[in-house]
């Protein structure tokens, strides 16, 4: 399960999406996430799905890798659906004990499942096709105007990039620690909920220690290389928008405008 999270991982490639400017991909991801919450009917659902499928096909990232990220939140998806089904007031479809499943709850549950799934997949597309360095440069350059009001945008971009990069590393570390504890006789699946929570203590403590150690090693490595933030820092490959970036930006804005029209009409 811990290897099922795709956010923060990078899939090497030379596709159209890989070559796009990271600022365009960041803007496209933000607008797509906004589009997901604007979906309320079949036409808008079809538009968002078609846009997402085209982007995935152009990225040349295996579909199974995109969908793998959903396995990590499968329980959340199921709980969200059933909460929406039974807790949303409306026309009753069937009854299970004191719980009433409603037509409005079924519709809300389906849309919530779709929104959560698209949020994960949309975010995964950006991280799978963008290196951490490019992501940091894209955030810093795209939000560079905030420096005028003394916002430390470089430090913020660096922290976000490191946090994304640490997600798969810590999950892999968690997987190794759990395997080591199981080899020593630890049981994480049987017993009551309280017992299972207590059994995770021998996992959480070494994971926390490992995370602190990795952070300290990273800080030492940055200091040994005389890293002092973004002031006066240059880039080997400055970001410049190409014709393909402008074309992609036009398509993204056109799809977003179409979604707004579907929402209004």
Buried (B, 14 or more C-beta within 10 A) or exposed (E): EBBBBBBBBBBEBEBBBBEBBBBBBBBBBBBBBEBBEBBEEEEBBEBBEEBBEEBBEBBBBEEEBBBBBBBBBEEEBEEBBBBBBBBBEBEEEEEEEEEBBBEBBBBBBBBBBBBBBBBBBBBBBBBBBBBBBBBBBBBBBBBBEEEEEEEEBBEBBBEBBEEBBBBBBBBEBBEBBBEEBEEEEBEBEEEEEEEEEEBBEBBEEBBEEBBEEBEEEEEEEEEEEEEEEBEEEEEEEEBEEEEEBEEBBEBBEEBBEBBBEBBEE
